[in-house]
C-alpha cells in the first residue's frame, strides 16, 4: 500500500540562492544533488567524455568540489532583513506542523490497512485449505467463479469448442503446484526461479504475511516435507525506520531472512565446480571440487546489507540490489498474496500488461516524431521527382525508395 514507501533518493538540488546552511535530514542515504541545469547542447559531449575518461582524477576532484557545495549557505538568507528572516523562521514552524499531520496521515493509513487485513485473513485461510485439499469451495463460490469464467470465454470465443478433460482415476488433492505456477506468472519473481528451484517450490503450500508491532511486515513461506531442506516455514522480515521520512512516509531500513537448513548436498544456492590440478613436481593430476554461489530464488532469504559509509565503490551496486530486494517483497505483499488465483490463471498478468501499455502509450519520443516528419518529406520529394522525370518507370523509383 501507499503508506510503506522505501527510502527514496532525493533528486536535484535547491537553487544556489536558497541553499540552506545545513544538510536537510531527508534520509540517511540521500543522493547528493547533481547539476541539472546545464544543458547538453552547451558543450561538446564527445569531447567532454573523452577528457573525463582520460582524467579520472579530474572527475574525482569535480565530484568532491560539488559535494562540498551541498549544504553550504550562499549568504542570501543571512542577508535578509531581520523581519523577513523572522517570517522565514515562521514558515519553517508552519511546515513542522504540516509534517506532523503527514505523519499522522500515514499512521492512520497503516492502521486502516491492518484493519482490512484482519478481514482478508479468513479468506486467505480458506484459500490455503482449498489449495492443499483440506476443504472444498462452496457451491455458491463455484457458481460465482464459473460465471466469471464464462464471461471471459465469451469475450475470447473463436468458434472452437474447448477440449474436455476427463477426471483421472486417482483423485487429485487440492490444486497441485498452485504457488509455483502463480509465482512463475509474476514476472519479477519468475526471473529469479531456476529449473532447480522448481522442484523445491512444488512443495510450497502457502505464502502469507503479517504486520509487525513496529512499522514493517513479515512474509511467511510454508512448505510440505521435501528433499531439499527441513524448514517447515521460511520467513523474511522487512523493517522500516522508527522515524518517518520527509513527507511523513515510512522509510525502508533493511530486511532479514531465516537461515535455511539444507539437507546434505541439496543447497540450491550453491553449485559444485570441479577443477583439474597438476602437481609441478610429480606431474600427477587431481580433481578439486569447489563450492561457489549460484543463482537461486532462495537467495531471496539472504538479503543484501546496506553498504558501509566509507565504501563508495560498492554503494551503487548495493543500492540497486537493496531497491530490487525491497520491490520483490512489495510485489509479494501487494500483488501475489492478495490475488494469487489471478496470478495462477494468468489473468493478473493481462491487467499488468494493460497498465504498462497505457503508461507507455501516453508518451512518444520527440525524435521519433521528427524522424517521421523527415521521412514523409523525403517521400514527398521522391514522388515529386518521379512526376517530373517521366523517363524513369515508376517501379524503378519505388525500388530506389526502398533502398
Secondary structure as UniProt FT lines:
FT   TURN            2..3
FT   STRAND          4..5
FT   HELIX           16..18
FT   TURN            28..29
FT   TURN            36..37
FT   HELIX           40..42
FT   HELIX           45..54
FT   HELIX           56..69
FT   TURN            70..71
FT   HELIX           77..79
FT   HELIX           82..131
FT   TURN            132..133
FT   HELIX           139..156
FT   TURN            176..177
FT   HELIX           178..185
FT   HELIX           187..190
FT   TURN            191..192
FT   HELIX           195..201
FT   TURN            202..203
FT   STRAND          204..211
FT   STRAND          216..223
FT   STRAND          233..240
FT   TURN            246..247
FT   STRAND          250..257
FT   TURN            264..265
FT   TURN            268..269
FT   STRAND          270..278
FT   TURN            280..282
FT   STRAND          285..293
FT   HELIX           297..301
FT   TURN            309..310
FT   HELIX           312..331
FT   HELIX           332..336
FT   TURN            337..339
FT   HELIX           340..345
FT   HELIX           347..361
FT   HELIX           366..388
FT   TURN            390..391
FT   HELIX           394..402
//
